[in-house]
Amino acid sequence: MLLHFRPTLRHRPSLRSVSSWAGRSLTDASAALANGSVTSVALTQACIDQIEATKRFNMFVATTFDSALARASESDARRRDGRARGPLDGIPVGVKDIFCMQNGVPTTASSKILQGFVAPYESTATQRLLDAGAIPLGKLNMDEFAMGSGTTYSTFGPTINPWSSDLGDRALVAGGSSGASAAAVASGCCFAALGSDTGGSVRQPAAYCGVTGLKPNYGRISRHGMIAFASSLDTPGILAKTVRDAAIVLHAIAGPDGHDSTALPDKLPSQWVRPTKAECEPASETDATNTKQLTVGVPKEYYVKELPESILKVWDQGIEWLLQSGTN
């Protein structure tokens, strides 16, 4: 069960935003597509414009704009014909440069060693995104072969945190190794992005960039087509603006595929993401999960002596919210 305990937080567009969609969630975008108030082509073009406007953050190392617009047009046609594939159909996304992709898209793990390499097959995670109708916009920067925690060790140069007050000496690190995936979501260049997590490479950049980072249980998402760092720990993960957004993506890409022997054998239940009136609609402040059925553990190991008081207060506030909601 995934919970989000920042009810007053609202993501705002980057100061370098060129579209109002830059600050919106995947859930919002999916609802707008479902009710016909926006098209996938319009969403995709808005994301492309945002990518162009934020190039100095050095997030995308390869782009697939032409194929993205073509896929968006196909998605719009499916919706007109009543053949939408679900809440991800027509949603622009980003892909960390560690996942193999076909059709001329390079996969380099941000290393000069793999410069120009195009995989002969599609990774399970990206193939399932494509099957769900998602629109990949390109590949995202990372620490070379995922061996880093700042997205600073890349043949393409470092990624800059979009919350930086300037791009000079005071520029902030985006975290890593999935730093560009977190930065791209935070800056509104895409509505979700794939990352990978071996020892914090989704969770840490999510915290640095102010987005949601989900590292599922090991084996929940197949590693097939994801370049290995430490195979017994590597886990495909998701960066998104909200917990609900990440849950929607996880539901689409999770499950065994016959290629990864360590993949969990069971699939997520069809109702794992709680249904809404439309395919997907924004959650209201009162639209909360019934937490009285939950029992939540608080690991004492998290209370290390080095923990700053400001962080401890936020942690304790989350616990208080849980208690107030009736959680055990």
TORKOL-4160 file (C-alpha; in steps of 0.2 Angstrom, whole numbers, padded with zeros to 4 digits, m for minus):
328
<pt num="1" X="0000" Y="0000" Z="0000"/>
<pt num="2" X="0007" Y="0017" Z="m0005"/>
<pt num="3" X="0003" Y="0033" Z="0005"/>
<pt num="4" X="0007" Y="0051" Z="0003"/>
<pt num="5" X="0007" Y="0062" Z="0018"/>
<pt num="6" X="0010" Y="0080" Z="0011"/>
<pt num="7" X="m0008" Y="0085" Z="0008"/>
<pt num="8" X="m0004" Y="0104" Z="0007"/>
<pt num="9" X="0010" Y="0102" Z="m0005"/>
<pt num="10" X="0007" Y="0107" Z="m0023"/>
<pt num="11" X="0020" Y="0105" Z="m0037"/>
<pt num="12" X="0022" Y="0121" Z="m0046"/>
<pt num="13" X="0030" Y="0123" Z="m0063"/>
<pt num="14" X="0049" Y="0126" Z="m0065"/>
<pt num="15" X="0053" Y="0145" Z="m0066"/>
<pt num="16" X="0059" Y="0140" Z="m0083"/>
<pt num="17" X="0042" Y="0133" Z="m0088"/>
<pt num="18" X="0034" Y="0136" Z="m0105"/>
<pt num="19" X="0018" Y="0127" Z="m0102"/>
<pt num="20" X="0005" Y="0126" Z="m0088"/>
<pt num="21" X="0006" Y="0107" Z="m0090"/>
<pt num="22" X="0024" Y="0108" Z="m0082"/>
<pt num="23" X="0017" Y="0108" Z="m0065"/>
<pt num="24" X="0004" Y="0095" Z="m0067"/>
<pt num="25" X="0003" Y="0077" Z="m0062"/>
<pt num="26" X="0001" Y="0061" Z="m0073"/>
<pt num="27" X="m0016" Y="0058" Z="m0065"/>
<pt num="28" X="m0021" Y="0076" Z="m0070"/>
<pt num="29" X="m0015" Y="0073" Z="m0088"/>
<pt num="30" X="m0023" Y="0056" Z="m0089"/>
<pt num="31" X="m0040" Y="0063" Z="m0083"/>
<pt num="32" X="m0039" Y="0077" Z="m0096"/>
<pt num="33" X="m0035" Y="0065" Z="m0110"/>
<pt num="34" X="m0050" Y="0054" Z="m0104"/>
<pt num="35" X="m0062" Y="0069" Z="m0104"/>
<pt num="36" X="m0056" Y="0076" Z="m0121"/>
<pt num="37" X="m0050" Y="0092" Z="m0114"/>
<pt num="38" X="m0032" Y="0090" Z="m0121"/>
<pt num="39" X="m0024" Y="0078" Z="m0134"/>
<pt num="40" X="m0009" Y="0068" Z="m0132"/>
<pt num="41" X="m0001" Y="0078" Z="m0147"/>
<pt num="42" X="m0004" Y="0094" Z="m0137"/>
<pt num="43" X="0004" Y="0086" Z="m0121"/>
<pt num="44" X="0018" Y="0079" Z="m0130"/>
<pt num="45" X="0022" Y="0095" Z="m0139"/>
<pt num="46" X="0021" Y="0104" Z="m0122"/>
<pt num="47" X="0034" Y="0092" Z="m0115"/>
<pt num="48" X="0045" Y="0094" Z="m0130"/>
<pt num="49" X="0044" Y="0113" Z="m0128"/>
<pt num="50" X="0049" Y="0111" Z="m0110"/>
<pt num="51" X="0063" Y="0100" Z="m0114"/>
<pt num="52" X="0070" Y="0113" Z="m0126"/>
<pt num="53" X="0068" Y="0127" Z="m0113"/>
<pt num="54" X="0077" Y="0117" Z="m0100"/>
<pt num="55" X="0092" Y="0111" Z="m0110"/>
<pt num="56" X="0104" Y="0119" Z="m0098"/>
<pt num="57" X="0099" Y="0107" Z="m0084"/>
<pt num="58" X="0107" Y="0093" Z="m0095"/>
<pt num="59" X="0094" Y="0080" Z="m0092"/>
<pt num="60" X="0090" Y="0072" Z="m0109"/>
<pt num="61" X="0105" Y="0063" Z="m0118"/>
<pt num="62" X="0095" Y="0057" Z="m0133"/>
<pt num="63" X="0078" Y="0063" Z="m0139"/>
<pt num="64" X="0064" Y="0054" Z="m0149"/>
<pt num="65" X="0053" Y="0069" Z="m0153"/>
<pt num="66" X="0047" Y="0063" Z="m0171"/>
<pt num="67" X="0042" Y="0046" Z="m0165"/>
<pt num="68" X="0034" Y="0053" Z="m0149"/>
<pt num="69" X="0023" Y="0064" Z="m0159"/>
<pt num="70" X="0019" Y="0050" Z="m0171"/>
<pt num="71" X="0014" Y="0039" Z="m0156"/>
<pt num="72" X="0004" Y="0053" Z="m0148"/>
<pt num="73" X="m0006" Y="0055" Z="m0164"/>
<pt num="74" X="m0009" Y="0036" Z="m0164"/>
<pt num="75" X="m0015" Y="0037" Z="m0146"/>
<pt num="76" X="m0027" Y="0051" Z="m0150"/>
<pt num="77" X="m0034" Y="0041" Z="m0164"/>
<pt num="78" X="m0037" Y="0026" Z="m0152"/>
<pt num="79" X="m0046" Y="0037" Z="m0140"/>
<pt num="80" X="m0057" Y="0044" Z="m0153"/>
<pt num="81" X="m0061" Y="0026" Z="m0158"/>
<pt num="82" X="m0065" Y="0021" Z="m0140"/>
<pt num="83" X="m0049" Y="0010" Z="m0140"/>
<pt num="84" X="m0039" Y="0018" Z="m0126"/>
<pt num="85" X="m0027" Y="0006" Z="m0118"/>
<pt num="86" X="m0028" Y="0014" Z="m0100"/>
<pt num="87" X="m0022" Y="0028" Z="m0090"/>
<pt num="88" X="m0005" Y="0029" Z="m0097"/>
<pt num="89" X="m0011" Y="0030" Z="m0115"/>
<pt num="90" X="m0004" Y="0046" Z="m0123"/>
<pt num="91" X="0006" Y="0051" Z="m0107"/>
<pt num="92" X="0024" Y="0057" Z="m0111"/>
<pt num="93" X="0037" Y="0049" Z="m0101"/>
<pt num="94" X="0056" Y="0048" Z="m0100"/>
<pt num="95" X="0068" Y="0033" Z="m0099"/>
<pt num="96" X="0084" Y="0032" Z="m0089"/>
<pt num="97" X="0099" Y="0028" Z="m0101"/>
<pt num="98" X="0101" Y="0011" Z="m0093"/>
<pt num="99" X="0086" Y="0003" Z="m0102"/>
<pt num="100" X="0088" Y="m0005" Z="m0119"/>
<pt num="101" X="0077" Y="0002" Z="m0132"/>
<pt num="102" X="0075" Y="m0002" Z="m0151"/>
<pt num="103" X="0071" Y="0008" Z="m0166"/>
<pt num="104" X="0087" Y="0018" Z="m0167"/>
<pt num="105" X="0087" Y="0024" Z="m0149"/>
<pt num="106" X="0104" Y="0023" Z="m0142"/>
<pt num="107" X="0108" Y="0015" Z="m0125"/>
<pt num="108" X="0124" Y="0020" Z="m0118"/>
<pt num="109" X="0122" Y="0020" Z="m0098"/>
<pt num="110" X="0130" Y="0037" Z="m0100"/>
<pt num="111" X="0147" Y="0029" Z="m0104"/>
<pt num="112" X="0158" Y="0033" Z="m0119"/>
<pt num="113" X="0161" Y="0014" Z="m0120"/>
<pt num="114" X="0144" Y="0011" Z="m0127"/>
<pt num="115" X="0143" Y="0027" Z="m0138"/>
<pt num="116" X="0132" Y="0023" Z="m0152"/>
<pt num="117" X="0126" Y="0007" Z="m0146"/>
<pt num="118" X="0108" Y="0003" Z="m0151"/>
<pt num="119" X="0100" Y="m0013" Z="m0142"/>
<pt num="120" X="0093" Y="m0027" Z="m0153"/>
<pt num="121" X="0079" Y="m0029" Z="m0141"/>
<pt num="122" X="0067" Y="m0019" Z="m0130"/>
<pt num="123" X="0068" Y="m0020" Z="m0111"/>
<pt num="124" X="0053" Y="m0027" Z="m0102"/>
<pt num="125" X="0050" Y="m0011" Z="m0093"/>
<pt num="126" X="0050" Y="0000" Z="m0109"/>
<pt num="127" X="0040" Y="m0012" Z="m0119"/>
<pt num="128" X="0027" Y="m0013" Z="m0106"/>
<pt num="129" X="0026" Y="0006" Z="m0106"/>
<pt num="130" X="0024" Y="0006" Z="m0125"/>
<pt num="131" X="0011" Y="m0008" Z="m0124"/>
<pt num="132" X="0001" Y="0004" Z="m0112"/>
<pt num="133" X="0002" Y="0018" Z="m0124"/>
<pt num="134" X="0015" Y="0029" Z="m0115"/>
<pt num="135" X="0025" Y="0041" Z="m0126"/>
<pt num="136" X="0044" Y="0040" Z="m0123"/>
<pt num="137" X="0052" Y="0056" Z="m0126"/>
<pt num="138" X="0070" Y="0050" Z="m0125"/>
<pt num="139" X="0084" Y="0044" Z="m0114"/>
<pt num="140" X="0089" Y="0053" Z="m0098"/>
<pt num="141" X="0107" Y="0056" Z="m0091"/>
<pt num="142" X="0114" Y="0046" Z="m0076"/>
<pt num="143" X="0130" Y="0042" Z="m0067"/>
<pt num="144" X="0140" Y="0031" Z="m0079"/>
<pt num="145" X="0134" Y="0013" Z="m0077"/>
<pt num="146" X="0124" Y="0019" Z="m0062"/>
<pt num="147" X="0140" Y="0020" Z="m0052"/>
<pt num="148" X="0137" Y="0037" Z="m0043"/>
<pt num="149" X="0125" Y="0047" Z="m0032"/>
<pt num="150" X="0125" Y="0064" Z="m0040"/>
<pt num="151" X="0123" Y="0061" Z="m0059"/>
<pt num="152" X="0140" Y="0070" Z="m0060"/>
<pt num="153" X="0150" Y="0055" Z="m0067"/>
<pt num="154" X="0143" Y="0055" Z="m0085"/>
<pt num="155" X="0151" Y="0056" Z="m0102"/>
<pt num="156" X="0137" Y="0069" Z="m0106"/>
<pt num="157" X="0142" Y="0080" Z="m0091"/>
<pt num="158" X="0132" Y="0083" Z="m0075"/>
<pt num="159" X="0114" Y="0085" Z="m0073"/>
<pt num="160" X="0108" Y="0101" Z="m0064"/>
<pt num="161" X="0094" Y="0101" Z="m0051"/>
<pt num="162" X="0080" Y="0111" Z="m0058"/>
<pt num="163" X="0077" Y="0119" Z="m0041"/>
<pt num="164" X="0094" Y="0128" Z="m0042"/>
<pt num="165" X="0093" Y="0147" Z="m0040"/>
<pt num="166" X="0106" Y="0149" Z="m0054"/>
<pt num="167" X="0116" Y="0138" Z="m0066"/>
<pt num="168" X="0133" Y="0143" Z="m0060"/>
<pt num="169" X="0143" Y="0139" Z="m0044"/>
<pt num="170" X="0127" Y="0139" Z="m0034"/>
<pt num="171" X="0119" Y="0125" Z="m0045"/>
<pt num="172" X="0112" Y="0111" Z="m0035"/>
<pt num="173" X="0116" Y="0092" Z="m0038"/>
<pt num="174" X="0101" Y="0082" Z="m0044"/>
<pt num="175" X="0106" Y="0066" Z="m0035"/>
<pt num="176" X="0109" Y="0050" Z="m0043"/>
<pt num="177" X="0112" Y="0039" Z="m0052"/>
<pt num="178" X="0094" Y="0042" Z="m0058"/>
<pt num="179" X="0096" Y="0061" Z="m0056"/>
<pt num="180" X="0090" Y="0066" Z="m0073"/>
<pt num="181" X="0075" Y="0055" Z="m0072"/>
<pt num="182" X="0070" Y="0065" Z="m0056"/>
<pt num="183" X="0075" Y="0082" Z="m0063"/>
<pt num="184" X="0065" Y="0079" Z="m0079"/>
<pt num="185" X="0049" Y="0075" Z="m0068"/>
<pt num="186" X="0052" Y="0090" Z="m0057"/>
<pt num="187" X="0055" Y="0102" Z="m0071"/>
<pt num="188" X="0039" Y="0096" Z="m0080"/>
<pt num="189" X="0048" Y="0088" Z="m0095"/>
<pt num="190" X="0038" Y="0072" Z="m0093"/>
<pt num="191" X="0025" Y="0065" Z="m0082"/>
<pt num="192" X="0035" Y="0050" Z="m0076"/>
<pt num="193" X="0052" Y="0043" Z="m0079"/>
<pt num="194" X="0060" Y="0026" Z="m0077"/>
<pt num="195" X="0075" Y="0025" Z="m0065"/>
<pt num="196" X="0085" Y="0011" Z="m0057"/>
<pt num="197" X="0089" Y="0008" Z="m0039"/>
<pt num="198" X="0104" Y="m0002" Z="m0032"/>
<pt num="199" X="0108" Y="0007" Z="m0016"/>
<pt num="200" X="0096" Y="0022" Z="m0017"/>
<pt num="201" X="0098" Y="0028" Z="m0035"/>
<pt num="202" X="0079" Y="0032" Z="m0036"/>
<pt num="203" X="0075" Y="0037" Z="m0019"/>
<pt num="204" X="0089" Y="0049" Z="m0016"/>
<pt num="205" X="0087" Y="0059" Z="m0032"/>
<pt num="206" X="0068" Y="0060" Z="m0029"/>
<pt num="207" X="0072" Y="0068" Z="m0012"/>
<pt num="208" X="0084" Y="0080" Z="m0019"/>
<pt num="209" X="0072" Y="0085" Z="m0033"/>
<pt num="210" X="0056" Y="0085" Z="m0023"/>
<pt num="211" X="0047" Y="0071" Z="m0032"/>
<pt num="212" X="0041" Y="0054" Z="m0028"/>
<pt num="213" X="0053" Y="0040" Z="m0030"/>
<pt num="214" X="0047" Y="0022" Z="m0029"/>
<pt num="215" X="0059" Y="0007" Z="m0028"/>
<pt num="216" X="0048" Y="m0008" Z="m0028"/>
<pt num="217" X="0052" Y="m0025" Z="m0020"/>
<pt num="218" X="0066" Y="m0034" Z="m0029"/>
<pt num="219" X="0059" Y="m0044" Z="m0043"/>
<pt num="220" X="0043" Y="m0034" Z="m0044"/>
<pt num="221" X="0048" Y="m0027" Z="m0061"/>
<pt num="222" X="0059" Y="m0038" Z="m0073"/>
<pt num="223" X="0077" Y="m0032" Z="m0075"/>
<pt num="224" X="0077" Y="m0039" Z="m0093"/>
<pt num="225" X="0085" Y="m0026" Z="m0104"/>
<pt num="226" X="0092" Y="m0015" Z="m0090"/>
<pt num="227" X="0111" Y="m0014" Z="m0090"/>
<pt num="228" X="0117" Y="m0022" Z="m0074"/>
<pt num="229" X="0127" Y="m0014" Z="m0060"/>
<pt num="230" X="0124" Y="m0027" Z="m0046"/>
<pt num="231" X="0112" Y="m0040" Z="m0052"/>
<pt num="232" X="0107" Y="m0046" Z="m0035"/>
<pt num="233" X="0102" Y="m0028" Z="m0030"/>
<pt num="234" X="0097" Y="m0019" Z="m0046"/>
<pt num="235" X="0079" Y="m0014" Z="m0046"/>
<pt num="236" X="0069" Y="m0004" Z="m0060"/>
<pt num="237" X="0061" Y="0010" Z="m0052"/>
<pt num="238" X="0049" Y="0025" Z="m0055"/>
<pt num="239" X="0050" Y="0044" Z="m0053"/>
<pt num="240" X="0034" Y="0054" Z="m0053"/>
<pt num="241" X="0026" Y="0069" Z="m0046"/>
<pt num="242" X="0014" Y="0059" Z="m0034"/>
<pt num="243" X="0012" Y="0042" Z="m0026"/>
<pt num="244" X="m0003" Y="0039" Z="m0036"/>
<pt num="245" X="0006" Y="0043" Z="m0052"/>
<pt num="246" X="0020" Y="0031" Z="m0047"/>
<pt num="247" X="0007" Y="0017" Z="m0043"/>
<pt num="248" X="m0001" Y="0019" Z="m0060"/>
<pt num="249" X="0016" Y="0016" Z="m0069"/>
<pt num="250" X="0021" Y="0002" Z="m0057"/>
<pt num="251" X="0004" Y="m0007" Z="m0061"/>
<pt num="252" X="0008" Y="m0006" Z="m0080"/>
<pt num="253" X="0026" Y="m0013" Z="m0079"/>
<pt num="254" X="0026" Y="m0025" Z="m0065"/>
<pt num="255" X="0025" Y="m0044" Z="m0066"/>
<pt num="256" X="0035" Y="m0058" Z="m0072"/>
<pt num="257" X="0040" Y="m0059" Z="m0091"/>
<pt num="258" X="0049" Y="m0076" Z="m0093"/>
<pt num="259" X="0066" Y="m0067" Z="m0095"/>
<pt num="260" X="0071" Y="m0063" Z="m0078"/>
<pt num="261" X="0073" Y="m0078" Z="m0066"/>
<pt num="262" X="0073" Y="m0067" Z="m0051"/>
<pt num="263" X="0056" Y="m0059" Z="m0055"/>
<pt num="264" X="0042" Y="m0062" Z="m0043"/>
<pt num="265" X="0030" Y="m0074" Z="m0050"/>
<pt num="266" X="0014" Y="m0065" Z="m0045"/>
<pt num="267" X="0006" Y="m0050" Z="m0053"/>
<pt num="268" X="m0001" Y="m0035" Z="m0045"/>
<pt num="269" X="m0020" Y="m0036" Z="m0043"/>
<pt num="270" X="m0031" Y="m0027" Z="m0056"/>
<pt num="271" X="m0038" Y="m0016" Z="m0042"/>
<pt num="272" X="m0021" Y="m0012" Z="m0035"/>
<pt num="273" X="m0023" Y="0006" Z="m0040"/>
<pt num="274" X="m0040" Y="0011" Z="m0032"/>
<pt num="275" X="m0052" Y="0014" Z="m0047"/>
<pt num="276" X="m0059" Y="0031" Z="m0050"/>
<pt num="277" X="m0075" Y="0037" Z="m0059"/>
<pt num="278" X="m0065" Y="0040" Z="m0075"/>
<pt num="279" X="m0049" Y="0030" Z="m0081"/>
<pt num="280" X="m0040" Y="0041" Z="m0069"/>
<pt num="281" X="m0045" Y="0057" Z="m0061"/>
<pt num="282" X="m0037" Y="0069" Z="m0048"/>
<pt num="283" X="m0039" Y="0064" Z="m0030"/>
<pt num="284" X="m0047" Y="0077" Z="m0019"/>
<pt num="285" X="m0041" Y="0081" Z="m0001"/>
<pt num="286" X="m0055" Y="0071" Z="0006"/>
<pt num="287" X="m0052" Y="0056" Z="m0006"/>
<pt num="288" X="m0040" Y="0046" Z="0007"/>
<pt num="289" X="m0036" Y="0028" Z="0008"/>
<pt num="290" X="m0044" Y="0019" Z="0023"/>
<pt num="291" X="m0029" Y="0019" Z="0034"/>
<pt num="292" X="m0038" Y="0011" Z="0049"/>
<pt num="293" X="m0034" Y="m0006" Z="0041"/>
<pt num="294" X="m0016" Y="m0003" Z="0040"/>
<pt num="295" X="m0002" Y="m0007" Z="0052"/>
<pt num="296" X="0014" Y="0003" Z="0050"/>
<pt num="297" X="0031" Y="0000" Z="0057"/>
<pt num="298" X="0043" Y="0013" Z="0061"/>
<pt num="299" X="0061" Y="0006" Z="0061"/>
<pt num="300" X="0071" Y="0012" Z="0076"/>
<pt num="301" X="0087" Y="0012" Z="0065"/>
<pt num="302" X="0081" Y="0027" Z="0056"/>
<pt num="303" X="0083" Y="0037" Z="0072"/>
<pt num="304" X="0102" Y="0040" Z="0070"/>
<pt num="305" X="0111" Y="0053" Z="0081"/>
<pt num="306" X="0117" Y="0062" Z="0065"/>
<pt num="307" X="0098" Y="0065" Z="0060"/>
<pt num="308" X="0096" Y="0084" Z="0059"/>
<pt num="309" X="0082" Y="0091" Z="0070"/>
<pt num="310" X="0073" Y="0098" Z="0055"/>
<pt num="311" X="0072" Y="0081" Z="0047"/>
<pt num="312" X="0066" Y="0073" Z="0063"/>
<pt num="313" X="0052" Y="0085" Z="0064"/>
<pt num="314" X="0046" Y="0081" Z="0047"/>
<pt num="315" X="0048" Y="0062" Z="0051"/>
<pt num="316" X="0038" Y="0064" Z="0067"/>
<pt num="317" X="0024" Y="0074" Z="0058"/>
<pt num="318" X="0022" Y="0060" Z="0046"/>
<pt num="319" X="0020" Y="0048" Z="0060"/>
<pt num="320" X="0007" Y="0060" Z="0069"/>
<pt num="321" X="m0003" Y="0060" Z="0053"/>
<pt num="322" X="m0004" Y="0041" Z="0052"/>
<pt num="323" X="m0009" Y="0041" Z="0070"/>
<pt num="324" X="m0023" Y="0054" Z="0067"/>
<pt num="325" X="m0029" Y="0044" Z="0052"/>
<pt num="326" X="m0032" Y="0029" Z="0063"/>
<pt num="327" X="m0017" Y="0018" Z="0057"/>
<pt num="328" X="m0010" Y="0006" Z="0070"/>
